[in-house]
Amino acid sequence: MDSVSQRPDLRPNRVAVLSVHTSPLAQPGTGDAGGMNVYVLQTALQLARRGTEVEIFTRATASNLPPVQEAGPGVLVRNVVAGPFEGLDKHDLPTQLCPFTAEVLRQEARHLPGYYDLVHSHYWLSGQVGWLARDRWRVPLVHTAHTLAAVKNAALADGDCPEPLTREIGEKQVIAEADRLVANTADEARQLVELYGAEPERIDVVPPGADLTRYQPGDKAEARAALGLAADEQVVAFVGRIQPLKAPDVLVRAAAEVLHTDPTHKLRVLIVGGPSGTGLERPDALIELAAALGIADRVTFMPPQPPDRLVLVYRAADLVAVPSYNESFGLVAIEAQASGTPVLAADVGGLGTAVRHGESGLLVPGHRTPDWAGALSYLLDDPERLRRMSGRAVEHAANFSWEHTADGLLASYSAALTDFRAERAGLGAGRITGGSNALRADVREWVPGERTNLEPNQARSRALWRRRMGARR
């Protein structure tokens, strides 16, 4: 097969995808598994259908996992042994990046040079591995952050632990080194520029999607019967990891206020997920909160559900709540709307894109209990409003599919490969003999409405130097 540099469309034949801290085959809703797992798997499947093979490298978390699993036609998941199988969360994983990276490099070394055309890393831990693989294999690196430490730390829930400085430093390094950055929304792209000094021209905004063939409207009564929920209650569902960042307590407190105001209200709160992150420190905290507020009999807990059951949760609910303190996008919001259920969400991060305020749901500024209780009552007390929103929710969600996401990723890959080929062809010795001044001519700091030549930041200079020296070797 021709090398990618000789193909006019510059589409990669094979991509190495790095997802160090969580496997795309893991069940979302517990541990560190969440929307990123869904994103990595679904985009890989779509890329493979377009002729780009994908190999996903992730850390093995069980001794009985095979070295390689086929996730679908053209998609392999490689379970890399790096550290103990259990007992590590993502905050412990920087200590295991060396063995993980070594195995990734060994896997490529078993093939002829040029086996992978491009590296796509997800989350900063993977980016640290990705930039070394990029340098070794002489291929471009595309990076998706999914969440950013500086953004999370600026909007912490009460009592939650801030992200460590080591993560923020690591993110800055990866953002400087990556050939292209994929942001979920324009808001995230702005954060990459303003908080991390990313170059705007190297950022591609590619919204995530949902499996629109699975998440579709269906019979509410059948869904409730399948889940054991009463037909005559108003159900508000929360789907996700139970931790302070996702803020399920905001929903429980708001529901308690609604029920205290009107004890006859047939309100049922459905919590679907498992403890994760700092939520593991007090795994029963939400159960205890519901009891303390006197609504334990109105709150139902369910474990994380596979997709064929999760769609029943969305269909059974009158409303899905996404009260997170930060979301880079919010896949649950799109999946719920695609299933015909309006969404009540916090007006943070990508949720402003995922939910069309006043049409497919409501966005609540902040996390004050009275505001959320008022929004719940506003929607639940007007069934006709909910019915109208249900139809508009489906229409809005139709704009977000994994097919669209894959198209956007391929465009980003093409840009990365084009720029990489140009650098290899045109940035040889003649361009680099000018030393540091030659580098400064290409390094610019962006401010809104203005482009000026300024001193380069150290990390970006190093990234440019690495790429150019790679072209000379």
Phi, psi and omega in degrees: 000139181298148176293156185297329182292345180261358183264132186296329183275349178055036173272136181290142173283322183214133181241135171267115180258131182249123177222077191299309196271353180203138183275141176294346179268356180286153179286115177300145176114348177225163180056225178261011182275130180202217183298329180297323177302314180297316181302309184298314182292311185293320178292324178298316180298320180290320178297319180297323178295339178266006175098005177256112178290147183230131172240120185257123178260125179219159182279131179291133181243011177207144184289340182269005178285135176289156179301326182225135175233141176269116180275343181170173179303122178083005181232118177247142173248120180258117181270108186267128176280116179211099182083180180298149183291326182234165175091000178247134168252182188295338179287341178270348192285340175306331180288346184250009182291327179296307178297326179295312181299318181302318181290323177299314180293322178297320181298316179293325183294343178285352183244170174293153178305144180088014182298316175258135179270340188196151175246132175238114182256145181238122182078156191294327178300316178293326179298324177298320176289319185298323184288329175290318177298319178303312181294320182289318185271348182057052176228160181288154177247124172252135185230137172241123185282322184070306171222158182234134183301316183298325180287316180296319182290337179281349183219055181283144171288155178303128177083355179281157182268135178290156174292142184290156179299327180301325179292315181297320177296315179299320178297316179299320179297313182295317180298323178290325186277331187296142176286323173217152178243135176253120178254146180287326183218167176297328178295319177293323177299318178298319179296321178299322180284309188285325185263336186235001176071022179293151178277123185304324183289350178258010181252132174243127178269115182228101181295143172291179182219205177214160176280093186287349174279338179262311184272096181222158177299150179207187183285118182295317182297318179296319180297317180293320179298320180294329182264356180076029179259147181292145183284336188260010179262160171263118187256125173245121187253144168243130180234120179156183179288140181270099180203161183304323181302321183277345169058043174297337178297330177299317178294316182298317179295319180294319179297321178298320180293319178298317182288328177290326177290322180222089182299343180274353182298127180273068182259131177237125175262126180247116180254117183243108181159182180225162180300145182205158176056226179291347175293342178289340180293328177222077187297339181258013186300321182288323176297317179296323179295315179300320179293317181296328180275357177078022181235024182304327181283352180255003182241124179248132180252136176229147176290168176306141185247141174293163186307320183291341175263330181296323179297330176292324177299313180297317181291327181287335186278145170279336185204141173247130182256135176232083187269021187306153173280337175203138174216125176293333173212291181109073182298326180303321181297319180289316180299318180296314181295321177299330179276002177091017182247124177297160185236135171253114189227155172289142181276071181225151172049225184284354180295336175293337175270321184291331182241130177269104188302130177083351181241302179260001181165196179230146173251128182255122176287123179081190186226023180292135182304314180301323180293319180288322177296319179296320179293320177300312181296319180304319182276313186289333182279359181228083182303327180292322176297317178298322180296317179296317180296327180300314179295319180289331178297316179297317179297318181293317182295335180298342178282351185236109178222158177292335175297315178296321180296316179298321177299318179294320179295318179297324176294320177294317178300317180298318178295318179297317180292322178297312180296321181295317178296320179296320179294319180293324183278324190248349183252054178274203187300324183296329181274340189256354182290346179287356176068212189296329179295323177296323177293317184298332181296336182258354184256119183230145175259131185265135168231151184306126175080005184210140173235123182223153174280122181225171175301136179285150172283154190299318183295317182293321177301317180296322180295315178298318181297318180298315182297319182287321176294327175297327178290335183274331188293000000 
